[in-house]
């Protein structure tokens, strides 16, 4: 699988669902700063726990709606909120979809 990140000129909106025991505990919105087939970097105004809960992410690249699950693996405080590193849970189909949408977006930019 190809490994590369794509940063957006203008960050994309992302919706996150914090889940515990397969139930949605909290829905929050943030910004998708960059994405790769293996993970992403996101911004949120809220401080969230690392690695202890599953998070489902919903975003759109080009015209493709993407839902991916993963975990927050690092965070860094910034003046207006938090930047997080996300590692997607293994899903070869989702990884391929993200890779193809990144390539399509680069070729039409």
QUIRAQUI-V104504 format. One line per field, one symbol per residue. ss: DSSP state (H for helix, E for strand, L for the rest). psi: psi as a letter, one per 20 degrees, with the letter a starting at -180 (. if undefined). burial: 1 if it has 9 or more other ideal C-beta (glycine too) atoms within 8 Angstrom, else 0. A space follows every 10 residues. Layout:
ss = ???
psi = ???
burial = ???
This chain:
ss = LLLLLEEEEE EEEEEEEEEE LLEEEEEEEE EEEEEELLEE EEEELLLLLL LLLEEEEEEE ELLEEEEEEE EEEEEEEELL EEEEEEEELL LHHHHHHHHH HHHHHHHHL
psi = pqorqpqqgp qqqpppopqp ljqphpprqb pogrqrhiar prqqiqpqqp jiqqpppprp pdjopppqqa qpirqpprhj cqpqppoqqp nhgggggggh hggghghi.
burial = 0000010100 0111111110 0000000101 1111111011 1111000101 0011111110 1000010111 1110100000 0111111110 1001111110 110110000
